[in-house]
Every structure is written in C-alpha cells, then in structure tokens.
C-alpha cells in the first residue's frame, strides 16, 4: 500500500485551474502536518504550501500566494491543492508530503 498517491494533474492553459488530490493511507493522517512540493523541469524540488493537522493553519510560497489554496479532509484522508490563475512557471511535477512520506507525483503542464 502506497502511503501517498497524487492525482489531478494534466495540461491546462495559462490562466486556467486544476485541483490536485493526494490520497493518504497507512498512517494517522489527521495528526500530521501535510504539504505540497513541486519540481520544475531541470530544477530542485521546492515548497509550495503546507497545512496543519487540523487544517486551521496554512502557509504558502510567495510565488503561489493568492492563487493556490491547500486544504484537507481528515475524514477521507485526503489532501488537496486548488490551483487558479496558472502560469507557465507553475509547470512541474507536484508531490504531496507528510509523515516522512513522499508521493510519486503528478505532472502539471501549463501551455497554450
């Protein structure tokens, strides 16, 4: 059983929106801080957004503030990233992270 599995990536035009999902299993999801990272082509992995175990506190990279929203459903063991007003520079493989686990990632491509 894979602890974290992302989905929801794809091709979107600049200005468009996507919602990424991360399904968690095998650990007590509701007790962990969770986060999203991304790795653009040829670059290092970078922090995107994080959320406290209860969902009451969030933090974001400056590059995505006001455009992305991280949230979670602890009843369903799910983490989400709503991405709006996407830019070409948002193109990357997006990974969720929590409890020392990394997901395998989902590809986001932003292109007209």
TIRO-2110 file (N, C-alpha, C; in Angstrom, 1 decimal):
// TIRO-2110
0.9, -1.2, 0.0, N, 1, A
0.0, 0.0, 0.0, CA, 1, A
0.9, 1.2, 0.0, C, 1, A
0.7, 2.1, -1.0, N, 2, A
1.5, 3.3, -1.1, CA, 2, A
0.9, 4.4, -0.2, C, 2, A
1.7, 5.0, 0.7, N, 3, A
1.1, 5.9, 1.7, CA, 3, A
0.5, 7.2, 1.1, C, 3, A
1.1, 7.7, 0.0, N, 4, A
0.6, 8.9, -0.6, CA, 4, A
0.5, 8.8, -2.1, C, 4, A
-0.7, 9.0, -2.6, N, 5, A
-0.9, 8.9, -4.1, CA, 5, A
-1.6, 10.2, -4.6, C, 5, A
-0.9, 10.9, -5.5, N, 6, A
-1.4, 12.1, -6.0, CA, 6, A
-2.2, 11.8, -7.3, C, 6, A
-3.1, 12.7, -7.6, N, 7, A
-3.8, 12.7, -8.9, CA, 7, A
-4.3, 14.1, -9.2, C, 7, A
-4.8, 14.3, -10.4, N, 8, A
-5.4, 15.5, -10.8, CA, 8, A
-4.6, 16.4, -11.7, C, 8, A
-3.3, 16.0, -12.0, N, 9, A
-2.5, 16.8, -12.9, CA, 9, A
-3.0, 16.7, -14.3, C, 9, A
-2.4, 17.5, -15.1, N, 10, A
-2.7, 17.5, -16.5, CA, 10, A
-2.3, 18.7, -17.3, C, 10, A
-2.8, 18.9, -18.5, N, 11, A
-2.5, 20.0, -19.3, CA, 11, A
-3.5, 21.1, -19.1, C, 11, A
-3.1, 22.3, -18.9, N, 12, A
-4.1, 23.4, -18.7, CA, 12, A
-3.5, 24.7, -19.4, C, 12, A
-4.3, 25.5, -19.9, N, 13, A
-3.9, 26.7, -20.5, CA, 13, A
-3.5, 27.8, -19.4, C, 13, A
-2.7, 28.7, -19.7, N, 14, A
-2.4, 29.8, -18.8, CA, 14, A
-3.6, 30.5, -18.4, C, 14, A
-3.7, 30.8, -17.1, N, 15, A
-5.0, 31.3, -16.6, CA, 15, A
-6.0, 30.3, -16.1, C, 15, A
-5.8, 29.1, -16.4, N, 16, A
-6.7, 28.0, -16.0, CA, 16, A
-6.5, 27.6, -14.6, C, 16, A
-7.3, 26.5, -14.3, N, 17, A
-7.3, 26.0, -12.9, CA, 17, A
-7.2, 24.5, -13.0, C, 17, A
-6.6, 23.9, -11.9, N, 18, A
-6.6, 22.5, -11.6, CA, 18, A
-6.7, 22.3, -10.2, C, 18, A
-7.3, 21.1, -9.8, N, 19, A
-7.3, 20.7, -8.4, CA, 19, A
-6.5, 19.4, -8.3, C, 19, A
-5.4, 19.4, -7.5, N, 20, A
-4.7, 18.2, -7.2, CA, 20, A
-5.2, 17.5, -6.0, C, 20, A
-5.2, 16.2, -6.0, N, 21, A
-5.6, 15.5, -4.8, CA, 21, A
-4.5, 14.5, -4.4, C, 21, A
-4.4, 14.2, -3.1, N, 22, A
-3.5, 13.3, -2.5, CA, 22, A
-4.2, 12.4, -1.6, C, 22, A
-4.2, 11.1, -1.9, N, 23, A
-4.9, 10.1, -1.0, CA, 23, A
-3.9, 9.5, -0.1, C, 23, A
-4.1, 9.6, 1.2, N, 24, A
-3.2, 9.1, 2.2, CA, 24, A
-3.7, 7.8, 2.8, C, 24, A
-2.8, 6.9, 3.1, N, 25, A
-3.2, 5.6, 3.7, CA, 25, A
-2.0, 5.1, 4.5, C, 25, A
-2.4, 4.2, 5.5, N, 26, A
-1.3, 3.5, 6.3, CA, 26, A
-0.7, 4.3, 7.4, C, 26, A
-1.2, 5.5, 7.7, N, 27, A
-0.7, 6.3, 8.8, CA, 27, A
-1.8, 7.2, 9.3, C, 27, A
-1.6, 7.7, 10.5, N, 28, A
-2.7, 8.5, 11.1, CA, 28, A
-2.7, 9.9, 10.5, C, 28, A
-3.3, 10.0, 9.3, N, 29, A
-3.3, 11.2, 8.5, CA, 29, A
-3.7, 12.5, 9.3, C, 29, A
-4.7, 12.4, 10.1, N, 30, A
-5.2, 13.6, 10.7, CA, 30, A
-4.3, 14.2, 11.8, C, 30, A
-3.2, 13.5, 12.1, N, 31, A
-2.3, 14.0, 13.2, CA, 31, A
-1.1, 14.7, 12.6, C, 31, A
-1.0, 14.7, 11.2, N, 32, A
0.2, 15.2, 10.6, CA, 32, A
0.0, 16.5, 9.8, C, 32, A
1.0, 17.3, 9.9, N, 33, A
1.2, 18.4, 9.0, CA, 33, A
1.4, 17.9, 7.6, C, 33, A
0.8, 18.4, 6.6, N, 34, A
0.9, 17.9, 5.3, CA, 34, A
1.3, 19.1, 4.4, C, 34, A
2.0, 18.8, 3.3, N, 35, A
2.4, 19.8, 2.4, CA, 35, A
2.5, 19.4, 0.9, C, 35, A
2.6, 20.3, 0.1, N, 36, A
2.8, 20.1, -1.4, CA, 36, A
4.1, 20.7, -1.7, C, 36, A
4.8, 20.0, -2.6, N, 37, A
6.1, 20.5, -3.2, CA, 37, A
6.0, 20.3, -4.7, C, 37, A
6.8, 21.0, -5.4, N, 38, A
6.9, 20.8, -6.8, CA, 38, A
8.3, 20.8, -7.3, C, 38, A
8.5, 20.2, -8.4, N, 39, A
9.8, 20.1, -9.1, CA, 39, A
9.7, 20.5, -10.5, C, 39, A
10.0, 21.7, -10.9, N, 40, A
10.0, 22.1, -12.3, CA, 40, A
11.1, 21.4, -13.1, C, 40, A
11.0, 21.3, -14.4, N, 41, A
12.0, 20.6, -15.2, CA, 41, A
13.4, 21.2, -15.0, C, 41, A
14.3, 20.4, -14.7, N, 42, A
15.7, 20.8, -14.5, CA, 42, A
16.0, 21.6, -13.2, C, 42, A
15.0, 21.6, -12.3, N, 43, A
15.2, 22.4, -11.1, CA, 43, A
15.1, 21.5, -9.9, C, 43, A
15.4, 22.1, -8.7, N, 44, A
15.2, 21.4, -7.5, CA, 44, A
13.8, 21.4, -7.0, C, 44, A
13.5, 20.5, -6.2, N, 45, A
12.1, 20.4, -5.6, CA, 45, A
12.0, 21.6, -4.7, C, 45, A
10.8, 22.3, -4.7, N, 46, A
10.6, 23.4, -3.9, CA, 46, A
9.2, 23.4, -3.1, C, 46, A
9.1, 24.0, -2.0, N, 47, A
7.9, 24.0, -1.2, CA, 47, A
6.9, 24.9, -1.9, C, 47, A
5.6, 24.4, -1.8, N, 48, A
4.5, 25.1, -2.4, CA, 48, A
3.6, 25.6, -1.3, C, 48, A
3.1, 24.7, -0.5, N, 49, A
2.1, 25.0, 0.5, CA, 49, A
2.1, 24.0, 1.6, C, 49, A
1.7, 24.4, 2.8, N, 50, A
1.5, 23.4, 3.9, CA, 50, A
0.3, 23.7, 4.7, C, 50, A
-0.1, 22.7, 5.4, N, 51, A
-1.4, 22.8, 6.2, CA, 51, A
-1.2, 22.0, 7.5, C, 51, A
-1.7, 22.6, 8.6, N, 52, A
-1.6, 22.0, 9.9, CA, 52, A
-2.5, 20.7, 10.0, C, 52, A
-2.3, 19.9, 11.0, N, 53, A
-3.1, 18.7, 11.1, CA, 53, A
-4.6, 18.9, 11.1, C, 53, A
-5.0, 20.0, 11.8, N, 54, A
-6.4, 20.3, 11.8, CA, 54, A
-7.0, 21.0, 10.6, C, 54, A
-6.0, 21.6, 9.8, N, 55, A
-6.4, 22.4, 8.7, CA, 55, A
-6.6, 23.8, 9.1, C, 55, A
-6.4, 24.2, 10.3, N, 56, A
-6.6, 25.6, 10.7, CA, 56, A
-5.5, 26.6, 10.4, C, 56, A
-4.4, 26.1, 10.0, N, 57, A
-3.3, 27.0, 9.6, CA, 57, A
-2.7, 26.5, 8.3, C, 57, A
-2.4, 27.5, 7.5, N, 58, A
-1.8, 27.2, 6.2, CA, 58, A
-0.6, 28.1, 6.0, C, 58, A
0.3, 27.7, 5.1, N, 59, A
1.4, 28.6, 4.7, CA, 59, A
1.7, 28.3, 3.2, C, 59, A
2.2, 29.3, 2.5, N, 60, A
2.4, 29.2, 1.1, CA, 60, A
3.7, 29.9, 0.7, C, 60, A
4.2, 29.4, -0.4, N, 61, A
5.4, 30.0, -1.0, CA, 61, A
4.9, 31.3, -1.6, C, 61, A
5.7, 32.3, -1.6, N, 62, A
5.3, 33.7, -2.1, CA, 62, A
4.8, 33.6, -3.6, C, 62, A
5.4, 32.7, -4.3, N, 63, A
5.1, 32.6, -5.7, CA, 63, A
3.6, 32.1, -6.0, C, 63, A
3.0, 31.5, -5.0, N, 64, A
1.7, 31.0, -5.3, CA, 64, A
0.6, 31.6, -4.4, C, 64, A
1.0, 32.5, -3.5, N, 65, A
0.0, 33.1, -2.6, CA, 65, A
-1.0, 33.9, -3.4, C, 65, A
-2.3, 33.7, -2.9, N, 66, A
-3.4, 34.3, -3.6, CA, 66, A
-3.9, 33.6, -4.8, C, 66, A
-3.2, 32.6, -5.3, N, 67, A
-3.6, 31.8, -6.4, CA, 67, A
-3.9, 30.3, -6.1, C, 67, A
-3.1, 29.8, -5.1, N, 68, A
-3.3, 28.4, -4.7, CA, 68, A
-3.9, 28.3, -3.3, C, 68, A
-4.7, 27.3, -3.1, N, 69, A
-5.3, 27.0, -1.8, CA, 69, A
-5.1, 25.6, -1.4, C, 69, A
-4.5, 25.3, -0.3, N, 70, A
-4.3, 24.0, 0.2, CA, 70, A
-5.4, 23.7, 1.3, C, 70, A
-6.0, 22.5, 1.2, N, 71, A
-7.0, 22.2, 2.2, CA, 71, A
-7.0, 20.6, 2.4, C, 71, A
-7.7, 20.2, 3.4, N, 72, A
-7.7, 18.7, 3.6, CA, 72, A
-9.0, 18.3, 4.2, C, 72, A
-9.3, 17.0, 4.0, N, 73, A
-10.5, 16.4, 4.6, CA, 73, A
-10.0, 15.2, 5.4, C, 73, A
-9.9, 15.4, 6.7, N, 74, A
-9.4, 14.4, 7.6, CA, 74, A
-10.3, 13.2, 7.7, C, 74, A
-11.6, 13.3, 7.4, N, 75, A
-12.5, 12.2, 7.4, CA, 75, A
-12.2, 11.2, 6.3, C, 75, A
-11.7, 11.8, 5.2, N, 76, A
-11.5, 11.0, 4.0, CA, 76, A
-10.0, 10.7, 3.8, C, 76, A
-9.1, 11.2, 4.6, N, 77, A
-7.7, 11.1, 4.5, CA, 77, A
-7.2, 11.6, 3.1, C, 77, A
-7.7, 12.8, 2.8, N, 78, A
-7.4, 13.5, 1.6, CA, 78, A
-6.7, 14.8, 1.8, C, 78, A
-5.8, 15.1, 0.9, N, 79, A
-5.2, 16.5, 0.9, CA, 79, A
-5.4, 17.0, -0.5, C, 79, A
-5.6, 18.3, -0.6, N, 80, A
-5.9, 18.9, -1.9, CA, 80, A
-5.1, 20.2, -2.1, C, 80, A
-4.9, 20.5, -3.4, N, 81, A
-4.3, 21.8, -3.8, CA, 81, A
-5.1, 22.4, -4.9, C, 81, A
-5.9, 23.4, -4.7, N, 82, A
-6.6, 24.1, -5.7, CA, 82, A
-5.7, 25.2, -6.3, C, 82, A
-5.5, 25.1, -7.6, N, 83, A
-4.6, 26.0, -8.3, CA, 83, A
-5.3, 26.8, -9.3, C, 83, A
-5.3, 28.1, -9.1, N, 84, A
-6.0, 29.0, -10.0, CA, 84, A
-5.0, 29.9, -10.7, C, 84, A
-5.5, 30.6, -11.7, N, 85, A
-4.6, 31.6, -12.5, CA, 85, A
-3.2, 31.0, -12.7, C, 85, A
-3.2, 29.8, -13.3, N, 86, A
-2.0, 29.1, -13.5, CA, 86, A
-1.1, 29.8, -14.5, C, 86, A
0.2, 29.8, -14.3, N, 87, A
1.2, 30.4, -15.1, CA, 87, A
2.1, 29.3, -15.7, C, 87, A
2.8, 29.7, -16.7, N, 88, A
3.8, 28.7, -17.3, CA, 88, A
4.8, 28.3, -16.3, C, 88, A
5.2, 29.2, -15.4, N, 89, A
6.2, 28.8, -14.4, CA, 89, A
5.7, 27.9, -13.3, C, 89, A
4.4, 27.6, -13.3, N, 90, A
3.8, 26.6, -12.4, CA, 90, A
4.0, 25.2, -12.9, C, 90, A
4.4, 25.0, -14.1, N, 91, A
4.5, 23.7, -14.6, CA, 91, A
5.6, 22.9, -13.9, C, 91, A
5.3, 21.7, -13.4, N, 92, A
6.2, 21.0, -12.6, CA, 92, A
5.5, 19.6, -12.3, C, 92, A
6.3, 18.8, -11.7, N, 93, A
5.7, 17.6, -11.0, CA, 93, A
5.4, 18.0, -9.6, C, 93, A
4.2, 17.8, -9.2, N, 94, A
3.7, 18.1, -7.8, CA, 94, A
3.7, 16.9, -7.0, C, 94, A
4.3, 17.0, -5.8, N, 95, A
4.3, 15.9, -4.8, CA, 95, A
3.6, 16.3, -3.5, C, 95, A
2.9, 15.4, -2.9, N, 96, A
2.5, 15.7, -1.5, CA, 96, A
3.4, 15.0, -0.6, C, 96, A
3.5, 15.6, 0.6, N, 97, A
4.4, 15.1, 1.6, CA, 97, A
3.8, 15.1, 3.0, C, 97, A
4.1, 14.1, 3.8, N, 98, A
3.6, 14.0, 5.1, CA, 98, A
4.1, 12.8, 5.8, C, 98, A
4.3, 12.9, 7.1, N, 99, A
4.7, 11.8, 8.0, CA, 99, A
6.0, 11.1, 7.4, C, 99, A
6.9, 11.8, 6.8, N, 100, A
8.1, 11.4, 6.3, CA, 100, A
8.0, 10.6, 4.9, C, 100, A
6.7, 10.6, 4.4, N, 101, A
6.5, 10.0, 3.1, CA, 101, A
6.4, 11.1, 2.0, C, 101, A
6.7, 10.6, 0.8, N, 102, A
6.6, 11.4, -0.4, CA, 102, A
5.7, 10.6, -1.4, C, 102, A
4.8, 11.4, -2.0, N, 103, A
4.1, 10.7, -3.1, CA, 103, A
4.9, 10.7, -4.4, C, 103, A
4.5, 9.9, -5.3, N, 104, A
5.3, 9.8, -6.6, CA, 104, A
5.1, 11.0, -7.5, C, 104, A
4.1, 11.8, -7.3, N, 105, A
4.0, 13.0, -8.1, CA, 105, A
2.9, 12.9, -9.2, C, 105, A
2.4, 14.1, -9.5, N, 106, A
1.5, 14.2, -10.7, CA, 106, A
2.0, 15.4, -11.5, C, 106, A
2.0, 15.3, -12.8, N, 107, A
2.6, 16.3, -13.7, CA, 107, A
1.5, 17.3, -14.0, C, 107, A
2.0, 18.6, -13.9, N, 108, A
1.2, 19.7, -14.3, CA, 108, A
1.9, 20.4, -15.4, C, 108, A
1.2, 20.6, -16.5, N, 109, A
1.7, 21.3, -17.7, CA, 109, A
0.9, 22.5, -18.0, C, 109, A
1.5, 23.6, -18.1, N, 110, A
0.7, 24.9, -18.4, CA, 110, A
1.2, 25.4, -19.7, C, 110, A
0.3, 25.3, -20.7, N, 111, A
0.7, 25.7, -22.1, CA, 111, A
-0.5, 26.0, -22.9, C, 111, A
-0.3, 27.0, -23.8, N, 112, A
-1.4, 27.3, -24.7, CA, 112, A
-1.3, 26.5, -26.0, C, 112, A
END
